[in-house]
């Protein structure tokens, strides 16, 4: 392992410029006191929102203050992320987070007060030009209104809320603190197991290490399966309780309604993926053949099937490659990327104390920032394309929309980043003759499909099952859940893999199950991205223009309306799902053809 360098010894051109947010720490303090003082003014609007000019002033002030908050939070947090041993910025981050909580408390009267307005009144206000920035917010209140109960009932529900979140906390305690894994024997000695290490072990070329890791991981969940089942079934019952109390058709309908997603999207996803399982089975069979095994096990699913083909590019060359791959997006897009890469938006290299991983952080009225920890791996080149996708989505939305509706929903949040990754894969495949690199890229792409689309859809199916059981008044025991999970696992991966018995406990280690009906968005996001990238790469007429319009919508429309702008319909047809699955099939055919 190379020793990490100090941040001071990194050239300024590889560091982001946080003075674009506020000029100095002193200015940050000034802005902090300005916000703390001005947010008190909001209290004065309580009970007065029936007057339209007061309402507009109140919403404008709230919006202006949260916009400033954005700069305040970003400045402290990003400084802290570049050196997490820096107590000064850590303290500033804590302070601004506490201030944000206070801000949330102060403004918490606004939505309930508006909910009391009649639907006609709310629609009338939403249609007025001075309220245009708040129209999506007001429409959401109209939509949720019929699920608001009487004052007395709401009071009871809010008291229930003080302990109903307990299931997630209990799971998190078990999963992060109390769980006991057996050590994993490796050629370098016995190693402790952890969530982070598990994926590292599963990629080990040493099959014995993979098997031991698999046994250690799921053996631990098997040991406590009664406890986890009780916690998870409690959490599902909680979801069903809230859905019933608020008059939703089902727990799924309630969860999807938050982003106004038609449940047909969910069922279309499940049935379309079922239709494509044959191709997944064929990929699993190929994996078995490529690894040269008689029997493929669940613990052989993550080991790379072809040797690493790292393209080992210097950062500048990696950026040039990404820009070439995104050339199809047009000059305007590339010119913003050039600004991003050269004008203090990006923090490139690792240094002592810097936070690991990568992210993009859009700051309204300033510009997006991007954090990398660039090393010369192929994966890191993909990370550049991915994070720049997020940054560009923020950039386009922030430029086109007023602050109050610039922020897009989670449902569409991974589309722009994945479009860029897919375009990079397509570009590299078209421009290289290197067979080893081609194989690497094709299997990388297939694994993206397997983990992001198939695996998450299988999870989605499990969540649907567990919630429906409770809705039908049936018991949710560990046997019922583990049997169903095992059945799904066999159905999804097919006969080429041994469906090891311990895999039946896998559901017990998925933290996302405590935010029910969330993971399907990973699958739909990638499905949309693959379809968009396919259309753009083929040069389909109007595809690029529609996509750029999609990037500019932010939160001014619902996610499904936003997708319609990009020319995607997930409700009345399965076309988009089919296109993505066809890309999956073609990718597998290409990979197989390289063996000839
Ligand atoms: Zn992302």
Boltz pocket constraint, residues with backbone or C-beta under 6 A from the ligand:
constraints:
  - pocket:
      binder: B
      contacts: [[A, 386], [A, 390], [A, 413], [A, 414], [A, 417]]
      max_distance: 6.0
